[in-house]
Structures are given as structure tokens and as C-alpha cells.
Amino acid sequence: MLTYLAARSMMLAGLAGDLYTVKASLKVPQAVSVSGSHTLRFKAQAVYLECPALGINHSMHLDIRALTYEQFRAVLARWLQPSEP
């Protein structure tokens, strides 16, 4: 299993490849989607998702050390789906 720092680096590189604006040198590294609709913040041992349009602003409750970037992207896509009323 990867360390959290290695997993975070892998996720940020993948997001940059998907054209997110990545700010890896911040105290809390973050990635902003191309449209600006959502932001991922990589805090110590947690990934926080902020998407005001969907009312999301909390931890994604996942262990990125156990995921590939493709798996992470799939989880993110599910989080960004609007819930049905």
C-alpha cells in the first residue's frame, strides 16, 4: 500500500492530467475542476470535496492509499451526481 503522501501525489498528477488546476505547493493541496464547479482539498489523511451547486462540503470518506487514480475518478464522479428527490 502507498503512503498517504505518495497516493496524494498520484491523485494530484492524475487530476492535473484531467485538466484540473492543481495547487500542490499549498499547505493544503487542492485541485479545482476545469469549470470551477468543485474543489478537492487534500488535508492530512482526508480528501474534502466542495461543490456548492450540490450542497457538498465535507470529507469523501475514502482511503486514497488503496485506490488507483481511475478508481478515485470513478468515486468522484459518483459523488458529483445530483441526488434524486
Order of alpha helices (4+ residues) and beta strands (2+ residues): alpha-beta-beta-beta-beta-beta-alpha
